[in-house]
Structures are given as structure tokens and as C-alpha cells.
Amino acid sequence: MRDKRSRVPARPSATPYTSRSAATDAGAYHHAWTEIDVTTLRVDEQLAATLDRTHRPTLTSRPQLPTQSGPTAQPGVVGPAQPGPGVRPQTRRILMLSWEYPPVLVGGLGRHVHALSVALAAAGHEVTVVLRAPEDPVTFPLATDSLLAWTMAFNHTLTRTALRATQAGSYDVIHAHDWLVAHTAMTLRDHLDIPLVSTIHATEAGRHQGWLPEEMNRTIHGVEQWLSSESGRVIVCSGYMRDEVNALFGVPVGRVDVVANGVEPHRWRVPARAVAAARARFAGDGKLITFAGRLVYEKGVQHLIAALPRLRERHPGLRAVIAGDGPYRAELEAEVHRRGLGGMVSMPGFLGGTDLPALMAASDCFAVPSIYEPFGMVALEGAAAGAPLAVAATGGLAEIVEPGVTGMTFRPHDPDGLTDAVHALLSDADHSRTMARRARRMVHDQYGWSAIAQRTAASYAAAIHHDAEFTAQRMSQGRVVPALPEGNLLAAAGLR
């Protein structure tokens, strides 16, 4: 039960893009594909009030390098180093690149870019998000075998769109999200002579538990390494990811900024009647354990399924819900059938609107059994909904949940440990709800988007402040393609 390929979403029929639609609900694990006829979104005060506005640029001057650095990280918060004493904070004009953005949502990246853009705009920055452009007449299918060709074609259209956006005014910094926009990011960096900041949301080696089984995987790894090494600052979501980027790509830790992902807690609070309806729909008269996320091998749902027979013995009437979809679904359904769990397990697919937070809030345990999890956003979402958490102690999840305080943890790849953690929550409802309340407070206090936008702006400031120094170093070293080690990259780096 292992999917060694890069995950590529199925491509549904195109749906129209409404330029002034309400912002997509961050709680909806929705998958849609759109052809967008206006390719640049400007996020401003209107968007901060949850409305999208399309923007068609007009000709103006070419951007110039800024002369001042911006805001610094708050004391006591993990973030980038201060750019220097006596530097006044200032707002920035940010050119942001993403292949995913509402209403195009496949995983968590699109929701992250949208929420970050809104928070930066609310803080006074001007953000232009360059996303999906109409395809050129010669199209490439978005499928596993043609992913690299599709990505290059996508970058051609993205680059043209971004360059058109730069005709409307100057920008202070480019912010690229993941490898799929790397070629556009490099072109803009070289053409505009402004700093490049990249967020590495996950790595190809991490997604495949340290292995790069095929040529495509090795190529993606190479693009990630190229993007990371050419960026003035690299943003990652956890201390684990900082170590991964440092070990896999050789980026000095001093150039890597840990800025956690954020949650909008109000989106995950739903009326009691919705929670009661979810309970009636899924739980029956017994306990309810749930999972939500993309159904791929590294999410570890197979280990949750393996634990269910023993949990059912300890808790008769137990029900389980596996919400979400993905390329691993058919194998998971077959495993449910093979273990005779059909009457116990529901797999409703993606749940939108209030359905997902209601399901989480109705749960006696929300399980996150991931094998690889750079951050663990879904654990924060479950906590914001009020669900007791049982999570694998891996990657960013291990940094979010404190065992016995804000949830229960277990080793990844360990159905027995998962069984014990879930059993502990189901057996002591009072203690599990106490931990759930602590976890909800933690989300509210530590993972708000305004603070995350401030830390991201501090990373921009550091990139701008050190740009001349970084550029001189980069030009003197030239571009060297590092050798790709044999075997398991995470094991060789001491990360597993």
C-alpha cells in the first residue's frame, strides 16, 4: 500500500471564476479546477474584508530597489533575525507566486497563500498574487506522466502574466510558494533585480519518506534545491522543515526562517445544531474517531485502519470517518473491506462548508496518523474545532501537540501506539476534553494570521537588507549542480 508517484490531482471540468465572489471557506477540503481569464489578483483592504478584486495592470515605471528594511520579528517568537538596529518598519509591495489559490484548492497551499495575503494586506502591505493563467493553445495534460511538461508550460504563462503585472508599478520582493513556480520566480528575480523569498511547504524527498524512486522525483528534488539555494530567505513552517531544508539542500540555517502556518479559529467554530447533526449522521450510539485530509500514502490512514479492529474490541459501537479524497482512496477502501470494517467506517469524500468543522467538533478523537507532515495544519484545525487530538509525533506535528497536555501522541508507522493513544482519549472523556480546551486556546494564542503576517514581513525585510551581500555571494559562487546522494536522503541526513 504505497504510492511512490508524485501526487497529481484529477482534473475536473473547468468552472468559472467570479471576480468578486466571497472568499472560499478555509474549512472546505474542496478540489476544483478553473481557467482564470484575469490572471493577477491584487489583495487589498477589500480582500481583507473577504472580497476578491481582479486587477488589470497598466504601464508604469520599472521597480527600483528599496533602501530601507522593514518590520522585525516579535521577541520570543520563532522568526527571522532582525535586519539591523534603528531601521524603521515600512510597508512592502509584494509579488507573490502560487499555482494554487481559491477557488483552485487541491491541498493546504492555496488556503495558506490566500490567508497570508489577506493578513499582509490588512497590515498595510500591497500584495499582488500571480496565479493561474489561461493555457497556451498547445496544452499539456495535468497528469503524473506529463507533470514536468505541464509545469514548464504553466511557468511560461505565469511568467508573462507576472511581467505584465510589473508594468503597473514597482515591487520590493518576490515571494514564491514551492517548486511549481520556481522558473517564474528565477526569471522575475533576474529581470527585476529584487530579492526572492521562497516558502518550501514540503519536499519531494519528505513526501516519499526519503526516497526519490523515479527520474521525475529526482528532477523535482533538483528544482527544490535550486529554488532554495537561489532565494535570499527561505521560509519553512516548522523546526523540522528547517532541518530538512538545511540537510537536503545545504541552505544555511541562518537563511531559513521558521514561520508557522496559521488558522482562523472562527472558521472552525460551528453552531451546536451542526455538531449534533454530524454526530447523528456518523456516530450512532458509540464513540466517534475521525480523520480528514488528502488520501495519499504519507497521511498514514492505512495505520488508522489497521488499528480499528482492536479499538472496536475495546469500544463496542465505535465508528470511524475518513473524510477526504485522493489517489490512495481505492486501496484504503479495499483495506477497509478486507478487514471487514465496512459497517464501521464511512468515507464521505470531501466535506465543505460547516460539514468538516462540525464533524471534527462531534468527534471523540480526531486522529492525524501522518508518516510525513512538515507542519500539521489539520491538527490545528481540529483543535480549533474543539476535537481531542491523537497525532503522530513526526515533523511539525511533534512541535504542535504536547503529549498529555494538548493531545495524545504516538510514533508514526505504529498502529499499536495509535491504538493506545486513541484508547486513552476514548476512555477518559473528561481528560480528553480538558486537553481539547487547552489545544483550542493554544491555536488562538499562537497561530493567528496577523502575527504570522508580521513574521513573514520580517523575512522580507531581512531579504531586502541582505540582498546586495547575498547577490554578490551568489554571483561569485556561480551555479553548481550538487551531486544527488544514493539511497535514502532523510536517513543519510540523520532525519529518520
ABEGO torsion letter per residue (X at the ends): XBBABBBBBBBBBBBBBBAABBBBBAABBBBBBBBBABABBBBBAAAAAGBBBBBBBBBBBBBBBBABBBBBBBBGBBBBBBAEBGBBBBBBBBBBBBABBOABBABAAAAAAAAAAAAAAAAGBBBBBBBBBBBBABBBBBBAAAAAAAAAAAAAAAAAAAAAAAAAEBBABBBBBEAAAAAAAAAAAAAAGBBBBBBBABBAAAAAGGBBABAAAAAAAAAAAAAAAABABBBBABAAAAAAAAAAAGBBAAABBBBBBBBBAAAABBBAAAAAAAAAAAAEABBBBBBBEBBBAAAGAAAAAAAAAAAAAABBGBBBBBBEBEAAAAAAAAAAAAAGAAAABBBAEBBBEAAAAAAAAABABBBBABABBAAGAAAAAAAAAGBBBBBBBBEAAAAABBBGAAEBBBBBGBAAAAAAAAAAAAABAAAAAAAAAAAAAAAAAAABAAAAAAAAAAAAAAAAAAAAAAAAAAAAAEBBBBBBBBEBAAAAAGAX
